[in-house]
Structure formats: C-alpha cells, structure tokens
C-alpha cells in the first residue's frame, strides 16, 4: 500500500465528483445556518428533560466537555482536508506547476480572510470599523490558516509526513499548555483565566474576543492544533483516493475513527476535551467522529450509490461558503424576534427561516451557480 502515490496520480474516484463530501459538508453547514435553532425551538415545545438535552446539544460546551454542536467545526475542517490531496492530484494532471498551485492557495487564503472579516461584523460595524467592535479572529480565518499549512504539507510530504506533523502538533500543544505558566494569573493551567492560549490572545490579539475578556475561541495559539484537525482529513483523503479496495478503505476509516475517539477520551483524563482552547484530546475525539462520518457518508453515497436522500444536504454543501457569509443577513427569525415568541410560533419561524435559506441555495443549485474560493 502506497498512499503517497495518490497525490501524484489520478485519484481513484472514477472521474466523478465525490458526492459524500458535498453532502457531509451540507450536513455540517445545515446546523450552522438554522438547523440548531430549529432543534432548540423544537426542544422548547416538548417535555422539559428531553427538550433541555436537545438544547444543550445544539450549544457549545460552557468550558470542558463535548456536545454535538462542538463537533461541527472540526468536522468541517476534516472535510476540507479530504479535498486537498484530491485537488492537488487533479491540478498536477492538468499540468499546473508548483508556482501556479501556490498562487491558487494564496488567493484562496486571502479571500477566506476577507470573507471572514465580513462575516464577523454587521454592516454598520463594517462602516464604523471601531477597534473595540472589531474581531480579527474567526471561523473563516482559522480555515484559511489550516488550509494554507495543510495544502503546503500535502504538496511536499507523503501521508507519513502529514501524520508525523499532526502528532507533533498535538504533543507540542499539550506540552505548552501544561508546562508553560501564565504570569500573575490565579487558576489552573486549563482554566479560562490560566491557560496559555487565552493569555497570548490577551497579550497580542487586538480587537474584541468571542470568549469575553479571557480570549478568543479562534485565537492565535489555539489555531495550531486546529491545523491537526484538517490534517486528519488530509490523511482520510489520501486513503479515499488510494488504490485500495472500497472494503479496505472503509475498514481503515472505521478503525482510524474509533482509535481517534479512544485515544482522545483517554488523553482527556490529563488534558480535558475543550473546544474553546482546541485541546489535543478535543482534536483526537472530534477527529475520530469526523473520520467515522466521512466513512459512513462515503459508503452510503459513493459506494452504495444512495444519493437521493442526501440531496437536501448536497444543495447546502455546494454553496456552503456563500450561505455561511450571508446567514446573518437572511436571519428572519432574529429580525422578527423569534426568541421572545411563544415556543410553537418560534418553531414555525425557525422552520420558515431555514426553508427560506435552503430555497435560495436550491435556486442557485438549479441555475448551476456555485460560489467557491
């Protein structure tokens, strides 16, 4: 087995687009553009204990811990990672040299940073640009950094090199947070006030933070282990476009996913699972879940050919970047005050808002308009 060769030869995808990536990307984005609020509204209308559980799963953990909503961002990073070795292989087959490939990477990174800045702010904030209202970190900015590092590594390293870098990142990040003390701060090394990642944000990251005065959950140092989340996807991409049989690919994906979850849970005994600081145990646990979902969607859609059921998510996945940037401008629920409406009416509003956003994406899909970077 030589997974490295898949980055230099034709990917084993039968010349077709891998439908499971679009569907899984759409599944991930669905929750970010209204699906979570829809479930929360549903939870408010049913029996309190179960409703409270649904609501909790559609919100990020307060600090340590893991919810369904916490899995979505690393899942999106892993999906993006899967596409990297496939994209590089196809570019090389088209005759693109290294310089042209680097220019494409840089263009994408710059656009992601600009779009991330736009997505972080309202129209009025963009006009004012007051420093106290500016957030420089963000989801798209983190994706840009992870993509830059992952694409460069995939261009110049085989799967063994990518795996080694990912492991080194996770070990080094744990060592930094566990062993480097934060000056003049009371609290444990993994507390809000005492962790090194938030301390560096407070020292060097301008603007305001997503986590109050403590730091930003897409901050400076915590972006480093996020690179490992995307590299896990790169490794899955190497596997999917290798010459192995479908059964072998699925077996390796299942084994790798369960191993990642197991190692993450074990490591969490010493380095708690924490999304805000993107702990190494969080990377492994969510990476394992991501690989299992990639394998499941790959098996059901591309191996079994069951594509119709995934159409709803595919429509979202084909224009995921556009809907993410525009989601706040299309949030009719917030504009009409759904959060203060009676539960049943709020549920109807959430459903209407989600249907509106999907309908816009469906119109673009039917018109074959796909906005990517």
N, C-alpha and C positions, 0 to 999 in steps of 0.2 A: 504494500500500500504506500503510495507516494502522493500525499495530499498537496505537496508543494506544486506539483505539476499542473494542478487545476488553475493556478494563477498565470500559466504561460500557454495553455492550450485552450481549445474550445470547451466551455463549461458543459457538463453533461446534463443539459436541460432540454434536449431535443429541439433546440432552436426556438422554444416558446418562452413567453414571459411566465415567471413563476407566480401563479395565481395566489398561492398561500401567503406570500409576502404582502400583496395588496390587501388581502382580506384581513390578515392579522394586524397590519398597520391600521386599517379601518376599525377593527375591533378595539384597538388601543385608543384611537382618537375619539371613538363614539362616547366613551366615558368622560373625556375631557371637554367635549363640546355640548354636553347636556345630559348624557346618559346617567351620570352620577346624581345630578339634581333630580332627574326623573325618578330614580330609585329612592332618594331621600323623601321626595313628595309622596311616593307610594308608602314608604315606611311610616310616614306621619298619619296615614289613614287606616293602619291596621293595628293589631294587638301590640301594645307597648313593648314587651320584651323583644319580640322578633323585629319590630319596627326599629327599636334602638340599635339592634345588631346590624340591620341593613344600613342605618345612618352612619354608624361607626365605620363600616367597611368602605363607605364612599367618602371618607375624610382621611386626611393624613394622620398618622400617629402623633400624639402630643409630643413625645420625645422618643424614648426607647420603645421598640415594638414594631409590629408589621401588620398592615391592613391590606385589603385588596387594592385600594387606591394607591398605596405606596409602591406597588409592583409596576404600575403603568409606565413611568418614565424609564426605568432601566429596561423594560420590555421594548420600548420604542428604540432605545439605543442599540439593543441587541439586534432588532430587525434591521436597523440602518447598517449595522456591522455585517450582516449576512450579505447585503448587496455589494459590499466593497470588493471582495475578490472576484465576484462575477463580473462587475463593471470593469475592473482592471483588465481581466482576461479579454473581454469583448473589445475594449479600446486597443489593446495590443493587436488583436486580429484585424482591426480596421487600419492598422499601420500608424497609430498615434505613438510618437516617441515620448521619452520621459519628460521633456520640456513641455510639450503640449498637455500632458497629463497633470503636471504640476500647475500649469496655468488654470486648468479646469478646477483643480482642488482649491486654489487660492480664490478664484472667482466665487465658488460656492461658499467658502468660509466667510468672505466679505459680505455677501448677500444675506447669509444667515445672521450675521452680527447686526446688520442694518434692520432686518425684519424683526429681530429680537428686540431691538430698541423701540421700534414702533409698537410691537405687541405689548410692551411693558407699560405703555403710557396712554392716557386718554388724549383726545385731540387737543384739548385745552392745555394739558401738560406739555405736549409737544411744542405748542406755540410759545409757552412761557419759558420752558427749559430752566426752571429754578432748581438749583443744585439739591436742595433739601427734598425735592419731589422727583429726582432722577434716580432710577435704578439701573445701574450699569450691568449687573449680573442678570441672568435669566435662563430660561429653558433653551431657547434657540442659540444663545451664546454658548451654553455648555455643549450643545450638539455640535456646534461649529468647531470648538476646540477638540472634542473627542474625534470628530471626523477627520480633522487635519492630521492628528497624530496616528490614528488607525490606518488611514489611507497611505501615509508615508511608510509605515511599518509593513503594510501588506504589499507595497510595491517592491520593497527591498529585503524582506525577510520571508522565510517559509513559515509553515504553521508551527514548527518547533520554536522559532524565534519569537513569534507572536505570543505563544503560550508562556514562554520564559519571561517576556516583558510584563505580561499580565500578572504572573505570580510575583515578580519582583515589586511591582507597584503595590499590590495588596500587602505584602510583608513590610515594605518600607513605610507605608502609610500607617499601619498599626504601630510600628516602632516609633514613629514621630509622635503620634498622639499619646501613646502610652508612656513614653520616656522623656519627652521634652516638656518641662514645666512651663506654665504660663505665669509671667511675672506678676506679683502683687494681686493675685486673684484667689479668693477662697472658693473651694469647690473641688469635686473630683475631676480627674483628667477627662472624663467623658460627660461632664455636666454641661449645661448651657453656658455658664459663665467661665468654666475652667478648661474647655477643650481648645486645642491649638488652632484648629481650623477657624473657629469664630474669632479668636483673638487676632489672627492675621487679617481677617476681614475688617475688624475694628481699627487696626493699625493702617492698612494700606488700601482698602476698597472704598472709594468715595461714594457719595450719594446715600440713599436710604437702603435698609436691608429688609428682606422678607420675614426675618425672624425677630422683629422688634429691634431692640438696641444691641442684641447679642451678636448677630451676624447674619449671613445670607445662606439659605439652603442650596443656592447655586453659586457659592462663593469661590474664592481663589484656590485654597488648598484642597477643598473637597471635590474640585473638578478633576483632580489627578486620579483618584480611584474610579471616577465615572468613566475615564478612558478604558479602564479594565472591563467595565460593563459592555462597552462597544466591542472590545477585543474578543469577548466571549462570543458575540455574534459573528465576528470575523472567522473565528475557529469553526463555528457551525456552518458558515458559508463555504469554507474550504471543504468541509465534509460533504455538503449537499452537491457541490459541483465536482466531486471526485469521481473516479471510475468504479467505485464500489457498487454493489447491487443495492436496490431500494431497501431490501430487508436488512442488509448490513448497516446502511445509513440510519435507518430507524432504530436499530438496536443500539448503535453508538450514541445517538441523540438521547434515547431514553436512559441509557446508563450514565451518560455525562450529566444529564439533568438531575437525576436522583443523587449522584455523587456530589454535585454542587450544593444541593439542598442539605444533604447530610453534613458536609464539611462546614457550611455556613452556620447551621444550628449548633454544631459542636464548638466552633470558634466564638459564637455568641456568648458562651459561658465566660469568656475572658474579654471579648470586645463586642459589646451589645449591638444588636441589629438596630440601626438608626439611620433613617433616610436623610435627616437634616444635615448630618455630617458625613453621610455616604460611607458608613463604616465598611470595613473589609468583609465582615460577616454578612452585611446587607448586600454587598455585591455578589457574593457567592450564593446566597439564598435566592435572591431575585434572579440571578443569572441562571440558576438551576431551573426555576419555574419558567423562565423565558425559553430556555432550550427545550423543555418539555412541550410548551405551547407551540414552538416552531415545528417540532417533530409532529405534533398532533395535527396541526393545520396542513403541514406538508403531506402527511399520509392521507388525510381525508380529501384534500383538494387536488393535489398534483399527482399523487399515486393512485388513489381510488377514482379520481375524476369527478367528485361530487362538488360542483361549483355553484349550482343554483342557489343552495341555501345560504351561501356566503355573499350573494350579490349585494345585499344591504350594506355590508361592511366594505365590500370592494369599492362601491361608489364613494364612500368616505375616504378610503385609503388612496385612491387615485388622485385626490386633491387635498391631502391631509395638511400640507403646509398652508395652503390658502385658507382653509376653514379655521385653522388654529389662530392665524394672524387676525382674522376678521370676526372671531367668535364673540368678542365683547360688543362689537358694533351690531351684531344680529341677535343680541340677547333681549328678546321682547319680554321675557319673564321678569327680568330685573327692571326694565323700563316701566312695566305695569305694576310693579310691587307685589310679585307673586309670593315673596317671603312673608308678607303680612296678611295674605288671603287665607280663608278657611282651607283646611287640608285638601278637600276634594277639588275645590276650584284651583288651588295651586297645582295639583296633579294634572288637571286638564291644561293649565297654562304651560307647564313643563313639557307635556306631550306635544302641544301645538308648536312650541318653540323648537323642539327637536325635529318635528316634522318639517317645519319651515326651512331649517338649515339643511336637512337632508334633501329637500326638494330642489334647493338651489344647486347643490352638488350634483343631483341627478340631471338637472338641465345642462350643466357643464359636461357631464359624462356623455349624455346623448349627443351633444354637439362636438364631442371629441376634443374638448378643451381641457388640457391637463397642465396645471401651472406648477412647475418644479424649478429647482435651482441646481 
